[in-house]
Each structure stands twice: as C-alpha cells, then as structure tokens.
Amino acid sequence: MIIKVSKINSIIFIFIVLCLSFSPCSQADPYHYNNMLIGERATGMGGAYTAIADDPSGLYYNPAGIVYSLGSKLSGSMNAFYNVKKRYKKALGNNDWERSCSTLLPNFFGVIQPISGGKFGFSYAVTDAMIEDQDQSFSNILTTIESIEDPNYPKRAQSDIIINFNNEDRTYNFGPSYAWSISKNLAIGTTLYIHNRRKQKILNQYFTLEQGDGRRLQENEYYELNEWGLKPIIGLMWSPEAMKYSFGVTLSRTFIFDSKTELQFTRLGSEPMKVFDPDPNSPDELINLGIVTSSTNEKREYPYIFTFGAAYFPSPSLLFSADISYYTETASTISGRREERRPFVNLSLGTEYYFTNSIALRAGAFTDLASTYSIKEGVSGQGEHVDMYGGGVNLSYFTKGSTLTVGILYKYGTGKAQIKGGEEIQDASISTLMGYMGASYSF
C-alpha cells in the first residue's frame, strides 16, 4: 500500500518531529503553578480548555475530552521565542538586580489513536523549564560584612560586588492516557504521567571593601535537586446533545517517590594581616570563614489540583470557554527549610472564532497567582510573592488533515521578594514574552 501525503502535511509532520530535538530553556518558577500553557489551541485560549480538550493537548488538560476527537491525531508545539525578565528593585543600595533568559523551547508532543472501546494517547509535556542567568557588577555599595577575627572591624563599608548566577530548573511529564464513553454524552479519561524535575543552582559572589584595609570576601553556593514521581490525572466530560454547552472536571496531583537534594555553601575571606602581624606592609591572608554541606532524601509535597471548565457554543464558528482551578495548601521541609504554599484559585477565559473553514482566531486571558503567602516584615527566608496576569492571541490555518498555528503570549506581575535571604524586602517584577508555533496532523 502506498500512502500519498501532500507537501504541506509533510512539512508539518517534520516540524512536529523536530520540535523534540531542541533543549528546553525558559522560565521555571517554584512559586507559580501555571508557568507553561500546553498546546497551541489551548495556549491561544489562555488555558481555558478543560471543557473542550478534543485534541492531543487534551491528554494534559482533560483526558476525557479525547473521546470526541476525530480519527488519529499527532500534535506538537514549539515556542519560537521565549523571553523572561526578572527585576528586583534596589537590591543593592540604589541598584537593581536583573535576571533574564531567552530561548527556543519545545513544550508539548501528543498523539491520539482510536482503539476498541475508546481512545488511547501518549504525550510529553515540559511544564516548567529554565536556564536563568545574572552577570552584574556594582561599585561603591554600602554593605555590611562582619569580621570574625577582629570584632572592632567596621561593619559597614563601601564595596565593589561581582555576582555570577546560573539556575537551571526543568520539569518533564510523559506517559499514556486512555478515555472511553460512559454514555452518549458522558466520557471519562485518565492520564498517568511520569514526573521528573531536575534543578541545579550556582551562585558566586565576590566582595572587595574599599574602606579600611581592602578586605575581600568570596561566597559560593551550589544546590542540586533530582526528583521522580507520578502525576495521575482523572477527568470527566459532559456534553448534552440538545444544548450548546459542555462541562469538564479534572483532579490531579504529583506524588514524589524518589528525591535527592544536595547543598554546598562555602565562604572564603581575607582578614587584614595586622590582626596577626604588626607589619602593615604584610599581605592579607585567605582564610576559611565557613563550609556547609548537606544531603537529604526528603520529598517535596505537591498540591491537589481541582479544575472545573465550561464551554459555550453560540454558533458553529464561535465558542467561549472558562476554567477555574483550585490548588490545596502544602507544606514541606527540605534540608531544614520549611516551604509553605497557600491554597488559592487561578482563572482563565478564552474564545475562538472561525472566519472561514480554513482560518481561526483565538484569544485568552489568565491568572498565574503566587503560591506563596504574602511577605511579612521582620521575617527572613520567605519565597517571593508576585501575582501574574497574562493574555495572548493566535491564528490557525487549516488544510485537509493538518493545522499550522502561530501566536503570541505576554505575562506580567509585580510583588515582593527577599532576594538576598535576610529580612530586607525588595519590590519585584516579572515579565514573560512568548512567540510560538504549533502544528497538528490527522491520519
């Protein structure tokens, strides 16, 4: 048997395969749960997809929805450009800290295949990923560095500071799905994702004091996390035949069964030799001011996520959708540090309009609220609290058996942080700009 495939379908199929060959780098954020929107159609609608979910991205949003997909489908999406900027105002004197990342990122691949009694699927989703960099130098910063050897040493001095920061954090979900019809208008489905998160953080800071005797201080922090788990998703879809509505609900949670966290912190400094040697011309001496290492297998707790979605179809060419997601409270203790996450709700709204059978426009808006509690005065070690709001549009072109989509998404938020780890609080802002492409193929 010879299968003939049109030229454009071949290009789209190749595009989907090539999406898997790029290394992810984007904005991962442990303080938000809605960092990545998955799938080109769902992304265009702001993630309001629980009551639709009839294409491969439904394997992620609501596996019950794939019952209503037509035939076999293959889908992939790639963020053609992803730029994230973080700014912490007046983190050092009147100077801001800035961290940024720009990259290409493939974030989803999925396939649906009808089988006897239902629909089977397999998907791969990058739900969070980052390579974050900061390379900055500051001069004449008023700083506090305590002396261990000389308690009379001035604690506040003008300092030159060099900061080199690199943070890689990636979360992958991949696994099978299955869905079937309970009745003509009611379907149920489940996805069982394997969860893997890998994080590596390196922070180097170098201080040179301009006052006094030119003391130097160097700090190095290394952090590594590798965790494995399972993320089951259970979904229901109800589509009344005589009504122009559909409703969907899902329940999911990530369960960690293996985790390892390693931490290493070192501080080296040069104390003035006059403390040990009366000769003022003697060179300074590099001494060890502290080394901390730890390793733990403590497991991080993830929230239960309950999502309810509704969609309204006023005409064959127009639809509106909305999702509301509730996240439960969690608390974990990792390497002696307690991480508390509050219960809260995220919302998303979306719409889709077909100008013709070949062209569709989508738009959506959503919230990505901080999972942390509000930062309080007089308390140290609190996670940053930045509530974010986003929106975007995309355009799809349909041919027989294939779809090509391009779109843009923007997200912005402001809040508070303690970037230096003490009790001092900084104003923080985060912005995300994403231009993306996606393709799907029916066979």
C-alpha positions in Angstrom: 0.0 0.0 0.0 1.3 3.5 -0.9 0.3 6.4 1.1 0.5 9.8 -0.6 0.9 12.8 1.7 0.6 16.4 0.5 3.7 18.7 0.6 2.3 20.9 3.4 1.4 17.9 5.5 4.9 16.5 5.1 6.4 19.8 6.3 4.1 19.9 9.3 4.9 16.3 10.2 8.6 17.0 10.0 8.1 20.2 12.1 6.5 18.1 14.9 9.3 15.6 15.0 12.0 18.3 15.0 10.3 20.0 18.0 11.6 17.2 20.1 15.2 17.9 19.2 15.7 21.3 20.9 16.9 21.6 24.5 14.4 23.4 26.8 15.3 26.7 28.4 12.7 29.1 29.7 11.3 30.5 32.9 10.8 27.9 35.6 9.4 29.3 38.8 8.7 27.3 42.0 6.4 30.0 43.3 3.8 29.6 40.5 1.9 26.5 39.1 0.8 28.0 35.8 4.2 28.7 34.3 3.6 26.9 31.0 0.5 26.7 28.8 0.4 23.5 26.8 -0.7 23.0 23.2 -1.3 25.6 20.5 -5.1 25.8 20.6 -5.3 25.7 24.4 -2.5 28.4 24.7 -4.4 30.7 22.4 -7.4 30.4 24.6 -5.5 31.2 27.8 -5.5 27.6 29.0 -9.3 27.6 29.3 -9.5 24.1 27.8 -10.9 21.6 30.4 -14.4 21.6 28.8 -13.1 21.2 25.2 -9.9 19.0 25.2 -10.7 17.2 21.9 -7.2 17.2 20.5 -3.8 15.8 21.8 -3.3 18.6 24.3 -6.5 17.3 26.0 -4.3 14.5 27.2 -2.8 17.1 29.6 -5.9 19.3 30.3 -8.7 16.7 30.5 -8.1 13.2 29.0 -11.9 12.5 28.9 -12.1 15.1 26.0 -10.1 13.0 23.6 -13.2 10.7 23.2 -14.6 13.5 21.0 -11.6 13.8 18.7 -12.0 12.7 15.1 -9.7 9.9 13.9 -6.0 9.7 14.8 -4.1 12.9 15.6 -0.5 13.9 16.1 0.3 17.3 17.6 3.4 19.2 18.6 4.2 22.8 19.7 7.3 24.9 20.0 7.9 28.3 21.5 9.7 30.0 18.7 10.9 32.7 21.1 10.7 32.9 24.9 12.0 35.8 26.9 11.7 36.3 30.6 12.9 39.2 32.7 13.1 39.5 36.5 13.9 42.7 38.3 14.5 43.2 42.0 14.5 46.9 42.8 17.2 48.4 45.0 18.5 45.0 46.0 22.0 46.6 46.5 21.8 50.2 47.5 20.0 52.0 44.7 21.0 49.3 42.2 18.5 46.7 40.8 19.2 43.0 40.3 18.3 41.8 36.9 17.9 38.2 35.7 16.8 37.1 32.2 16.5 34.2 29.8 15.8 34.0 26.0 15.5 30.7 24.2 13.7 28.2 21.9 11.6 25.7 23.7 9.5 22.7 22.5 6.9 22.2 25.3 4.5 19.5 24.0 4.1 16.4 21.9 1.0 14.2 21.8 -0.7 11.5 19.8 -4.2 10.0 19.9 -5.2 6.7 18.4 -8.7 5.1 18.4 -8.7 1.5 19.8 -11.5 -0.9 20.6 -13.8 0.6 23.2 -12.1 4.0 23.5 -9.2 6.3 22.6 -5.5 5.8 23.6 -3.0 8.6 23.8 0.6 9.3 24.7 2.0 12.8 25.4 5.2 14.6 26.5 4.9 18.0 28.2 7.5 20.3 29.5 5.5 22.0 32.2 8.4 24.2 33.6 11.9 24.8 32.3 14.6 27.4 32.8 18.2 28.5 32.3 18.4 31.8 34.2 21.5 34.0 34.2 22.7 37.0 36.1 26.1 38.6 35.5 26.4 42.0 37.2 29.0 44.2 38.8 28.3 47.0 41.3 30.6 49.7 42.6 30.6 51.8 45.8 27.8 49.8 47.5 27.3 50.4 51.2 27.4 46.9 52.7 27.7 45.0 56.0 30.3 42.3 56.4 31.2 41.2 59.9 34.7 40.3 60.9 35.3 37.0 62.7 38.9 37.8 63.7 38.5 41.4 64.6 35.2 42.4 66.3 36.2 46.1 66.1 36.5 46.0 62.3 34.0 48.4 60.7 30.8 46.5 59.8 29.6 49.0 57.2 31.9 49.9 54.3 31.9 50.8 50.6 32.2 47.7 48.5 32.7 46.5 44.9 30.5 43.5 44.2 30.5 40.9 41.4 27.6 38.4 41.1 27.5 35.4 38.8 24.3 33.4 39.0 23.1 30.4 37.0 19.9 28.5 37.7 18.6 25.5 35.6 15.2 24.0 36.5 13.3 21.6 34.3 10.1 19.6 34.9 9.0 16.9 32.4 5.8 14.9 32.3 5.4 12.0 29.9 3.1 9.0 29.8 0.0 7.2 28.5 -3.7 8.1 28.5 -7.0 6.3 27.9 -10.5 7.5 27.6 -13.9 5.9 26.9 -17.6 6.8 26.8 -19.8 6.0 29.7 -22.9 7.1 27.8 -23.6 9.1 24.6 -23.0 12.4 26.4 -20.6 11.5 29.2 -17.0 10.4 29.0 -14.2 9.6 31.4 -10.5 9.5 30.9 -7.2 9.2 32.8 -3.6 10.1 32.2 -0.6 8.7 34.1 2.4 10.9 33.8 5.9 10.1 34.9 7.2 13.3 36.6 10.8 14.3 36.6 12.3 17.5 37.9 16.0 18.5 37.8 17.3 21.7 39.3 20.9 23.0 39.6 21.7 26.4 41.0 25.2 28.0 41.3 25.7 31.4 42.9 29.1 33.1 43.1 29.5 36.5 44.9 32.8 38.4 45.3 33.2 41.5 47.5 36.1 43.9 47.7 36.0 46.5 50.5 37.2 50.0 49.5 37.4 51.3 53.1 39.8 50.2 55.8 42.4 47.7 54.5 40.8 46.3 51.4 39.4 43.1 52.8 38.0 40.6 50.3 35.1 38.1 50.6 34.0 35.3 48.3 30.9 33.2 48.6 29.8 30.1 46.6 26.5 28.3 46.8 25.7 25.1 44.9 22.3 23.4 45.0 21.1 20.3 43.2 17.7 18.5 43.1 16.6 15.4 41.2 13.1 14.0 41.9 10.9 11.4 40.3 7.2 10.8 40.8 3.8 10.0 39.3 1.2 12.5 38.3 -2.3 10.9 37.7 -5.0 13.0 36.0 -8.6 11.9 36.2 -11.2 13.7 34.1 -14.9 13.8 33.2 -16.6 15.4 30.2 -20.3 16.0 29.8 -21.7 17.3 26.5 -25.5 17.4 26.5 -26.7 16.7 22.9 -29.5 19.2 22.9 -27.5 22.0 24.4 -24.7 24.3 23.2 -22.7 23.7 26.3 -20.0 21.3 27.6 -18.6 20.8 31.0 -15.4 19.2 32.2 -13.8 18.5 35.6 -10.3 17.1 36.5 -8.5 16.1 39.6 -4.7 15.7 39.6 -1.7 15.6 41.9 2.0 14.8 41.7 3.3 12.1 44.1 7.0 12.0 44.6 8.5 8.6 45.3 12.2 9.4 44.9 14.1 12.6 45.6 17.6 13.8 46.4 18.7 17.3 47.4 22.3 18.3 47.8 23.6 21.7 49.1 27.1 23.1 49.5 28.0 26.6 50.7 31.5 27.9 51.2 32.8 31.3 52.3 36.4 32.4 52.0 37.7 35.8 53.1 40.9 37.7 53.6 41.4 39.2 57.0 44.0 42.0 57.4 47.3 40.6 58.5 47.7 43.4 61.1 45.5 41.2 63.2 48.2 38.6 63.2 51.3 40.6 62.2 52.2 44.1 63.3 53.9 44.8 59.9 51.3 47.0 57.9 53.0 46.0 54.6 52.4 42.3 55.1 49.9 40.8 52.5 46.5 39.7 53.6 45.7 36.0 54.1 42.9 34.0 52.7 41.1 32.1 55.4 38.1 29.8 55.6 35.1 31.5 57.1 32.6 28.6 56.8 31.6 25.5 54.9 28.2 23.9 55.0 27.2 20.7 53.2 24.0 18.7 53.4 22.2 15.9 51.5 18.7 14.7 52.0 16.1 12.4 50.5 13.1 14.4 51.9 10.3 14.6 49.4 8.5 17.8 48.4 4.7 17.9 48.7 2.7 19.0 45.7 -1.0 20.2 45.8 -4.1 18.5 44.7 -5.5 20.5 41.7 -9.2 20.5 41.1 -10.3 22.2 37.8 -13.8 22.9 36.6 -14.4 24.1 33.0 -17.3 25.2 30.9 -17.7 26.0 27.2 -20.5 27.7 25.3 -21.0 27.3 21.5 -23.4 30.0 20.3 -22.8 29.1 16.7 -20.6 26.5 14.7 -18.0 29.2 14.2 -17.8 30.7 17.7 -17.1 29.4 21.2 -16.4 30.8 24.7 -14.7 28.9 27.5 -13.7 29.3 31.1 -11.7 27.4 33.7 -11.3 27.7 37.4 -8.6 25.8 39.2 -8.2 25.3 42.9 -4.9 24.4 44.5 -4.7 23.0 48.0 -2.3 24.1 50.8 1.0 22.2 51.1 4.0 22.2 53.5 7.4 20.6 53.0 10.7 20.6 54.9 13.7 20.2 52.7 17.3 20.5 54.2 15.9 22.1 57.3 14.0 24.8 55.4 10.2 24.8 55.6 8.3 25.5 52.4 4.7 26.5 52.8 2.3 27.0 49.9 -1.1 28.7 50.3 -4.5 27.5 48.9 -5.6 29.7 46.1 -7.5 29.8 42.7 -6.4 30.5 39.2 -8.8 31.6 36.4 -8.7 31.5 32.6 -11.0 32.7 29.9 -10.9 32.0 26.1 -12.6 32.4 22.8 -12.3 31.0 19.3 -13.8 32.3 16.1 -13.6 30.7 12.6 -13.5 33.4 9.8 -13.7 30.6 7.3 -13.2 26.8 7.3 -9.5 27.4 6.9 -8.8 30.3 9.3 -9.5 30.5 13.0 -8.6 33.3 15.5 -8.2 32.6 19.3 -7.7 34.9 22.3 -7.4 34.3 26.0 -6.6 35.7 29.4 -5.5 34.0 32.6 -4.1 34.4 36.1 -0.9 32.9 37.5 -1.0 33.8 41.1 1.8 33.2 43.6 1.6 30.0 45.6 3.4 31.7 48.5 1.9 33.6 51.3 2.3 37.4 51.4 5.8 38.5 52.6 5.8 39.9 56.2 8.0 42.4 57.7 10.7 41.2 60.2 10.8 37.6 58.8 13.6 36.2 56.7 13.8 33.4 54.1 10.4 34.0 52.6 9.6 32.9 49.0 8.9 35.7 46.6 5.3 36.7 46.2 4.5 38.0 42.7 0.9 37.6 41.3 1.0 37.5 37.5 -1.6 38.1 34.8 -1.4 37.2 31.2 -3.1 37.0 27.8 -2.5 36.3 24.2 -3.8 35.5 20.7 -3.0 33.0 17.9 -4.1 32.3 14.4 -4.5 28.8 12.8 -4.6 27.8 9.2 -6.3 24.5 8.3 -5.7 22.3 5.3 -7.0 18.8 4.7 -5.6 16.8 7.6 -3.3 19.4 9.1 -3.1 22.6 11.0 -0.4 25.3 11.4 -0.7 27.8 14.3 1.3 30.9 15.2 0.7 33.1 18.2 2.0 35.4 20.9 1.5 35.5 24.7 2.5 38.0 27.4 2.5 37.7 31.2 3.4 40.4 33.8 3.3 40.8 37.5 4.6 42.8 40.5 5.1 41.9 44.1 7.7 41.5 46.9 10.8 39.4 47.4 13.7 38.7 49.7 16.4 38.1 47.1 19.3 38.4 49.5 17.9 36.0 52.0 17.7 38.4 55.0 14.8 40.3 56.4 15.1 43.1 53.9 12.3 43.2 51.3 12.6 44.3 47.7 9.9 45.3 45.1 10.0 42.6 42.4 8.6 42.4 38.8 8.5 39.6 36.3 7.6 39.8 32.6 7.3 37.0 30.0 7.0 37.3 26.3 6.5 34.2 24.1 6.1 33.9 20.4 5.2 30.3 19.4 4.4 27.9 16.6 2.4 24.7 16.7 1.3 22.0 14.2 -1.1 19.1 14.2 -1.6 16.2 11.7 -4.6 13.9 11.3 -4.0 10.4 9.8 
